[in-house]
Amino acid sequence: MMTQTSQMQHFVSHDNQQIPYQLFPARAQNGPAAAIVLWYRNADLKEKIAALGLPECTFFAIDFTPGTINAETPDGSSVLSLQSYYFQQFIEHITMQHGLRTQDIALMAHHECAVVIAAWMVDYAPEIRSVTLFSPRFLLRKRDLLLALLKKPKAWNTLRDLRYTSQRIFRSAFAWPTPTQLVLTQTDRRAVAGTLMTFYANLGSSAKTVLMKPDSGFGCPGQLWDRAMLAQTRAFLRLHFSQHHPVPSLFDSWQQGATWEEYERLRMPEKALLRRGYWMLANFALRVLGHCSSGIRIGLETGFDSGASLEYVYQNQPTGKGAVGRAVDRYYLNTLGWRCTRQRKHQVEALIAMAASLLAQQGQVVRLLDIAAGQGRYILDAIEKIEPPVEHLLLRDFDAANVEEGNRLLLQRGLNERARFEQGDAFSPADLATLPADRTLAVVSGFYELFSDNNLVLASLNGLANAVKKGGYLVYTTKLWNPKLALMARVLPSHQKGAFWLLRRRAQREIDQMVKRAGFAKVTQRVDGWGLFSVTLAKKVR
């Protein structure tokens, strides 16, 4: 059994960590490039790779688990989400450094590592060849959480993170089309078979399989492989490297499927008597608190999804009537959704700066467009950090009050000579047709999430695309997940008078497919520390 020679290399993460990985070059290149990424901890790595018997494949081995890198989150956000972001950076690095496409890559991971890979699959929607997960350690049921706490009473934060992330994965696995092999042990079957088979059933892939193996193997150093499992895994990898697996369109998700069903349940009146009472009490409490908290009052008056409400959240300065009002307002501004909203703002700013840098490298100036800018403060904050300065800025919003406030901000910041803020409907074909066709960067942040209908969103994207020159960029966002969707739909008023803030989650792959149809190719992506929002940069390619 010949082993492949390894080379130790590294890449630099967003937080300037030098993260090592091992490269095992292919011994025999018989066709197109094929790479297998292993997220693997154990010392017997070379033996495992040799046992797979795939000399035509290049192998990469990486480990982002705590102890190998500094993966702390001082703000209490998900460590697993941070690890999946490290993994995204690693994939971007090896595709650029080693001349690979994501379509050339298969993944293999085990135990807790497999959970991070699963989170990466649903959050970043990569186009890869296949995924093999060995005994993923999902934690879904409260009973399993309590049993785990009895065994590890000091691991509350880790277990809570694992359960939260598992819930996100299970709710979004429908948008996972990648060929997937789930490898389980006899122990898995006895302990968590129900959870793992629910995950398998939820997977949207039409090319998925389950293997049962003895209580030894990939995650167990020093133990022998099961030969039958080896042969099946090798055949699975080779099969999906040799053929293209079509990815189904998610365009009709607004009319059928998991997020539509979730949306319809929230749209219907609450049936359960106790739940109805709970929501009535929550509505009453919100209106009482609105008398002392400025943020809640603005949400009640203009809608919690309005531009005015978002501007207040971005400023993050608690105000209210007296010390109690300020305390309530501070609690309100620190709720999970608003913390993630502020993180989304910072990520939008970072990708705007990245797009400006890429345009400068191409010898292009920044002519920026936002068709639903609210009051525009977040865009103005972003362009202050761009060098060279933005040549021209065009902002639009449907709300006349937002346009008036936005023009006041332009004048206040001395931008009125190279910027314009005008009223316009981001869904109106007539309004979109009046956009100048000289834009090099467009931004749509926190807007498409408010509308379930994909026909509206795609038409808007097409109109926006007509205004962006080939080689220009688009920054866009989506809402991947929110554990408080029911509260929003039953209690929080929206900007549409008389309606609650009812949202349909839009999977990353769903919005990516529409952006691709509009003529853009994905460049990079960010996800906040709790997995609620994503921010993506795409390039106009046609």
C-alpha positions in Angstrom: 0.0 0.0 0.0 1.9 3.1 -1.3 1.5 6.3 0.7 1.4 9.8 -0.9 4.1 12.3 0.0 2.9 15.2 2.1 3.8 18.9 2.1 3.1 21.2 5.0 1.6 24.5 3.8 -0.4 27.3 5.4 -2.9 30.1 4.6 -3.6 33.4 6.4 -7.1 33.8 7.9 -9.2 37.0 8.2 -7.8 37.4 11.8 -4.2 37.0 10.6 -3.7 33.4 11.9 -1.2 31.3 10.0 -3.3 28.1 9.6 -1.4 25.0 8.6 -2.7 22.3 6.3 -1.2 19.2 4.6 -1.0 18.7 0.9 -0.8 15.2 -0.6 -0.2 15.6 -4.4 -1.8 13.1 -6.7 0.5 10.2 -7.7 -1.2 9.6 -11.0 -3.1 12.2 -13.0 -5.4 10.3 -15.4 -8.0 12.9 -16.1 -9.4 16.2 -14.9 -8.3 17.6 -11.6 -9.8 15.8 -8.6 -9.2 16.9 -5.0 -10.4 15.5 -1.7 -10.4 17.7 1.4 -10.2 15.9 4.7 -11.1 17.6 8.0 -9.3 15.1 10.2 -7.6 15.1 13.6 -5.8 11.8 14.0 -2.2 11.0 13.5 -2.6 8.1 11.1 -3.5 10.3 8.2 -1.2 8.9 5.6 -2.4 5.4 6.3 -6.0 6.4 5.9 -5.3 8.2 2.6 -3.3 5.2 1.3 -6.1 2.8 2.3 -8.6 4.8 0.2 -6.7 3.8 -2.9 -7.2 7.0 -5.0 -3.8 7.9 -6.4 -5.4 10.1 -9.0 -6.6 12.5 -6.4 -4.9 15.3 -4.6 -5.6 15.3 -0.9 -5.7 18.3 1.5 -5.9 17.8 5.3 -7.0 20.6 7.6 -8.1 21.0 11.2 -9.8 24.0 12.7 -10.8 22.5 16.0 -10.1 24.5 19.2 -6.6 23.9 20.4 -5.1 23.8 16.8 -6.2 27.4 16.2 -7.6 30.3 18.2 -11.3 30.0 17.5 -12.7 32.0 20.4 -15.8 34.2 20.1 -15.8 36.9 22.8 -19.2 38.1 21.8 -20.8 34.7 22.5 -21.5 33.8 18.9 -21.2 30.3 17.5 -17.8 28.8 17.4 -19.0 26.3 14.8 -20.1 29.2 12.6 -16.6 30.7 13.0 -15.0 27.4 12.1 -17.2 27.2 8.9 -16.0 30.6 8.0 -12.3 29.5 8.4 -13.2 26.6 6.1 -14.7 28.9 3.5 -11.4 30.9 3.5 -9.5 27.7 3.2 -11.5 26.6 0.2 -11.0 30.0 -1.4 -7.3 29.7 -0.8 -6.8 26.3 -2.3 -8.9 27.1 -5.4 -6.8 30.1 -6.0 -3.4 28.8 -4.9 -3.7 25.3 -6.5 -5.7 26.1 -9.6 -8.8 24.2 -8.6 -12.5 24.9 -9.0 -14.9 24.1 -6.2 -16.5 21.6 -8.7 -13.2 19.7 -8.5 -13.5 19.1 -4.8 -15.0 16.3 -2.6 -15.2 16.6 1.2 -14.7 14.0 3.9 -15.1 14.7 7.7 -16.1 12.9 10.9 -17.8 13.5 14.2 -17.9 17.2 15.3 -15.9 18.2 12.1 -18.8 16.8 10.0 -21.2 19.1 11.8 -19.1 22.1 10.8 -19.0 20.9 7.2 -22.8 20.5 7.2 -23.1 24.1 8.5 -20.8 25.3 5.7 -22.8 23.4 3.1 -26.1 25.1 4.0 -24.7 28.6 4.8 -22.3 29.0 1.8 -24.1 26.8 -0.8 -20.9 25.6 -2.5 -20.9 23.8 -5.8 -18.7 20.8 -5.0 -18.6 17.2 -6.2 -19.6 15.2 -3.1 -19.6 15.0 0.7 -18.9 12.0 2.9 -19.8 12.4 6.6 -18.6 9.9 9.1 -20.8 9.7 12.2 -21.7 13.4 12.4 -22.3 14.4 16.0 -25.6 16.4 15.6 -27.4 17.3 18.8 -31.1 18.0 18.2 -33.3 16.7 20.9 -33.6 18.2 24.4 -33.2 14.7 25.9 -29.9 14.2 24.2 -28.7 17.7 25.4 -29.6 16.8 29.0 -27.8 13.5 28.7 -24.7 15.2 27.3 -24.7 17.8 30.1 -24.8 15.0 32.7 -21.6 13.6 31.1 -20.0 17.0 30.6 -21.5 19.5 33.0 -18.9 22.2 32.1 -19.5 22.0 28.4 -22.8 24.0 28.4 -21.6 26.6 25.9 -20.2 24.0 23.5 -23.3 21.8 23.7 -25.7 24.8 23.3 -23.8 25.9 20.2 -23.9 22.3 18.8 -27.7 22.1 19.3 -28.3 25.6 17.8 -26.2 24.8 14.8 -27.8 21.4 14.4 -31.2 23.0 14.3 -30.1 25.4 11.6 -28.7 22.6 9.5 -31.8 20.4 9.8 -34.1 23.3 8.8 -32.0 24.2 5.7 -30.8 20.7 4.5 -33.6 20.8 1.8 -31.3 23.1 -0.2 -28.4 20.7 -0.1 -28.3 19.1 -3.7 -24.7 17.7 -3.4 -24.2 13.9 -3.7 -23.8 12.8 -0.1 -22.6 9.6 1.7 -23.5 9.2 5.3 -21.3 6.6 7.1 -22.7 5.4 10.5 -21.4 2.9 13.1 -23.3 0.4 15.2 -23.0 2.8 18.1 -24.7 5.5 16.0 -27.5 3.2 15.3 -28.1 2.4 18.9 -27.6 6.0 20.3 -28.7 8.6 17.7 -30.2 6.8 14.8 -33.4 8.8 14.8 -31.5 12.2 14.6 -29.1 11.0 11.9 -31.9 9.5 9.8 -33.9 12.7 10.1 -30.9 14.6 8.7 -30.6 12.1 5.9 -34.3 12.4 5.1 -34.1 16.2 5.1 -31.2 16.3 2.6 -32.3 17.7 -0.7 -29.8 15.6 -2.7 -31.2 12.9 -5.0 -27.9 11.1 -4.9 -27.5 10.2 -1.2 -26.6 6.9 0.5 -26.1 5.5 4.0 -23.4 3.0 4.9 -23.3 1.0 8.2 -19.8 0.0 9.4 -18.3 -1.6 12.6 -17.3 0.6 15.5 -13.9 1.5 14.0 -12.7 3.3 11.0 -12.1 6.8 9.8 -12.3 8.5 13.1 -10.5 5.8 15.1 -6.7 5.8 15.0 -4.9 2.5 15.1 -8.0 0.5 14.0 -8.5 -1.3 10.8 -10.8 -0.1 8.0 -13.8 -2.1 7.1 -12.9 -3.4 3.6 -16.5 -3.3 2.3 -16.9 0.3 3.5 -13.6 1.3 1.9 -14.7 -0.2 -1.5 -18.1 1.6 -1.3 -16.5 4.9 -0.4 -14.0 4.7 -3.1 -16.7 3.8 -5.7 -18.8 6.7 -4.4 -16.0 9.3 -4.8 -15.0 8.0 -8.2 -18.6 7.9 -9.5 -19.3 11.5 -8.6 -15.9 12.8 -9.9 -16.7 11.2 -13.2 -20.2 12.6 -13.7 -21.9 15.9 -13.3 -24.8 15.9 -10.9 -27.5 18.4 -12.0 -28.5 21.0 -9.3 -32.3 21.6 -9.2 -33.6 25.1 -9.3 -35.0 26.5 -6.1 -36.8 29.3 -7.9 -40.3 27.9 -7.0 -39.4 27.8 -3.2 -41.7 30.8 -2.7 -44.6 28.6 -3.9 -43.7 25.1 -2.6 -41.2 23.3 -0.3 -39.9 23.8 3.2 -39.6 27.6 3.5 -43.0 28.1 1.8 -44.7 25.7 4.2 -43.0 27.5 7.1 -44.1 30.8 5.7 -47.7 29.6 5.2 -47.9 28.4 8.8 -46.9 31.8 10.1 -49.3 33.6 7.7 -52.3 31.7 9.1 -53.8 32.7 12.4 -52.6 30.9 15.5 -54.8 27.9 16.2 -53.6 26.9 19.7 -55.5 28.7 22.5 -52.5 29.0 24.8 -50.2 30.3 22.0 -52.8 32.8 21.0 -52.9 34.0 24.6 -49.1 34.2 24.7 -49.0 36.3 21.5 -51.7 38.7 22.9 -49.7 39.2 26.0 -46.5 39.8 24.0 -48.3 42.4 21.9 -49.5 44.1 25.0 -46.1 44.1 26.6 -44.5 45.5 23.5 -46.8 48.5 23.4 -46.2 49.2 27.1 -42.5 49.1 26.6 -42.8 51.3 23.5 -43.7 54.2 25.8 -40.3 54.2 27.4 -37.9 52.7 24.8 -37.1 54.9 21.8 -36.2 51.9 19.6 -39.4 50.0 20.3 -41.4 53.2 19.7 -39.8 53.8 16.3 -40.5 50.1 15.4 -44.2 50.5 16.4 -44.6 53.7 14.5 -42.7 52.9 11.3 -42.4 49.1 11.3 -39.5 47.1 12.7 -38.3 46.4 9.2 -38.4 50.1 8.1 -35.4 52.2 7.1 -35.9 54.4 10.2 -35.8 51.4 12.5 -32.7 50.0 10.9 -30.9 53.4 11.1 -31.7 53.4 14.8 -30.3 49.9 15.2 -27.1 50.8 13.3 -26.5 53.8 15.6 -26.8 51.5 18.6 -27.2 54.3 21.2 -29.8 53.3 23.8 -32.3 56.1 24.6 -35.6 56.3 26.3 -37.5 57.8 29.2 -35.3 57.7 32.3 -32.9 55.0 33.4 -35.6 52.3 33.0 -36.3 53.4 29.4 -32.6 53.3 28.5 -32.2 49.9 30.1 -35.1 48.5 28.1 -33.8 50.1 25.0 -30.3 48.6 25.6 -31.9 45.2 26.0 -33.8 45.7 22.8 -30.8 46.8 20.8 -28.8 43.8 22.1 -31.3 41.1 21.0 -29.8 38.5 18.7 -31.5 39.8 15.5 -30.2 43.3 15.9 -26.7 42.2 16.8 -26.6 40.2 13.6 -28.1 43.1 11.7 -25.2 45.3 12.8 -22.7 42.6 12.0 -24.3 42.4 8.5 -23.7 46.2 8.1 -20.0 45.7 8.9 -19.8 42.8 6.4 -21.5 44.8 3.7 -19.0 47.6 4.3 -16.1 45.1 4.0 -17.4 43.7 0.7 -18.0 47.1 -0.7 -14.4 47.9 0.2 -13.2 44.6 -1.4 -15.2 45.4 -4.6 -13.7 48.9 -4.8 -10.2 47.4 -4.5 -10.9 44.9 -7.2 -12.2 47.7 -9.5 -9.1 49.7 -8.8 -7.0 46.7 -9.8 -8.9 46.6 -13.1 -8.4 50.4 -13.6 -12.1 51.1 -13.0 -13.7 53.9 -10.8 -16.5 53.2 -8.4 -19.9 54.4 -9.5 -22.2 53.0 -6.8 -25.9 52.3 -7.0 -28.3 51.2 -4.2 -32.0 50.9 -5.4 -33.4 50.4 -1.8 -31.1 52.4 0.4 -33.5 53.4 3.3 -32.0 56.7 4.6 -28.7 55.7 3.1 -26.6 56.1 6.2 -25.0 52.7 6.0 -23.9 53.3 2.4 -22.4 56.7 3.4 -20.6 55.1 6.3 -19.2 52.5 3.9 -17.9 54.8 1.2 -16.0 57.0 3.8 -13.5 54.1 4.0 -13.0 53.6 0.3 -9.8 54.7 -1.5 -9.8 56.1 -4.0 -13.1 57.9 -3.3 -16.3 56.9 -5.0 -16.7 58.9 -8.3 -20.5 58.9 -8.2 -23.2 57.6 -5.9 -26.9 57.1 -6.8 -29.3 56.1 -4.1 -33.0 55.4 -4.3 -35.8 54.5 -2.0 -39.5 54.1 -2.3 -40.3 56.1 0.9 -40.3 59.9 0.3 -39.4 60.5 4.0 -36.3 58.4 3.6 -35.3 60.3 0.4 -35.7 63.6 2.2 -33.6 62.4 5.2 -31.0 60.9 2.8 -30.6 64.1 0.9 -30.1 65.9 4.2 -27.3 63.5 5.1 -25.7 64.0 1.7 -25.6 67.7 2.2 -24.4 67.3 5.8 -21.5 65.1 4.6 -20.6 67.3 1.7 -21.5 64.7 -0.9 -24.3 66.4 -2.8 -22.0 67.3 -5.8 -21.1 63.7 -6.5 -24.2 61.9 -5.1 -27.9 61.9 -5.8 -30.8 60.5 -3.7 -34.1 60.1 -5.5 -37.4 58.3 -5.1 -37.8 55.1 -7.0 -39.5 51.7 -6.7 -37.0 48.8 -6.8 -39.6 46.5 -8.3 -41.0 48.8 -10.9 -39.8 48.0 -14.5 -40.4 51.6 -15.5 -38.3 53.0 -12.6 -35.5 50.4 -13.1 -35.3 51.3 -16.8 -34.4 54.8 -15.9 -31.2 53.7 -14.1 -27.9 54.9 -15.8 -26.1 52.0 -17.4 -22.6 53.1 -16.2 -22.6 51.6 -12.6 -19.6 49.5 -11.6 -20.9 48.5 -8.1 -24.5 47.9 -6.9 -25.6 47.1 -3.4 -28.9 45.5 -2.3 -28.8 45.0 1.5 -31.7 43.9 3.7 -34.3 44.4 1.0 -35.0 41.3 -0.9 -35.4 39.4 2.4 -38.7 41.3 3.0 -40.4 39.8 -0.1 -41.2 36.2 -0.6 -42.1 36.4 -4.4 -39.1 35.3 -6.5 -40.7 36.7 -9.6 -40.4 40.2 -8.1 -36.8 39.6 -6.9 -35.6 38.2 -10.2 -37.2 41.1 -12.2 -35.5 43.6 -9.9 -32.2 41.8 -10.2 -32.5 41.9 -14.0 -33.2 45.6 -14.0 -30.3 46.2 -11.6 -28.0 44.1 -13.8 -28.8 46.3 -16.8 -27.4 49.2 -14.9 -24.1 47.4 -14.0 -21.3 47.3 -16.6 -19.7 43.9 -17.4 -16.9 43.4 -14.9 -18.7 45.4 -12.2 -19.8 44.0 -8.9 -23.0 43.3 -6.8 -23.2 43.1 -3.0 -26.4 41.3 -1.9 -27.8 39.8 1.3 -30.2 37.1 2.4 -31.8 35.8 5.6 -30.7 32.2 6.2 -32.3 31.6 9.5 -34.0 33.2 12.5 -35.2 31.4 15.6 -37.7 34.2 16.2 -39.7 34.1 13.0 -42.9 33.3 14.9 -42.4 36.3 17.2 -41.8 38.6 14.2 -44.9 37.2 12.4 -47.2 37.4 15.4 -46.0 40.5 17.3 -43.8 42.9 15.4 -45.5 45.4 13.0 -43.9 45.8 9.5 -43.5 48.9 7.4 -46.6 47.8 5.5 -49.3 49.4 7.6 -51.6 46.9 9.4 -49.3 43.9 8.7 -46.9 42.0 10.9 -43.3 41.4 10.0 -43.8 38.1 8.1 -40.7 36.7 6.4 -39.9 33.7 4.3 -36.4 32.5 4.8 -34.5 32.4 1.5 -31.7 29.8 1.2 -28.3 30.9 0.0 -28.5 28.6 -3.0 -31.9 30.1 -3.9 -30.7 33.7 -4.0 -27.4 32.7 -5.6 -29.3 31.0 -8.5 -31.3 34.1 -9.2 -28.2 36.3 -9.1 -26.5 33.9 -11.5 -29.6 34.1 -13.8 -29.2 37.9 -13.8 -25.6 37.6 -15.2 -23.4 37.5 -12.1 -20.9 35.0 -10.8 -20.3 34.5 -7.1 -16.9 35.8 -5.8 -17.0 35.4 -2.0 -19.4 35.4 1.0 -19.7 36.3 4.7 -22.1 34.9 7.3 -22.6 36.5 10.7 -21.6 34.7 13.9 -25.0 33.2 14.5 -25.9 32.2 10.9 -28.8 34.6 10.5 -27.7 36.7 7.6 -25.3 36.3 4.7 -23.5 39.0 2.6 -22.2 38.0 -0.8 -20.1 39.6 -3.5 -20.7 38.7 -7.2 -19.2 39.9 -10.5 -21.1 40.8 -13.6 -19.9 38.3 -16.2 -22.4 38.8 -19.1 
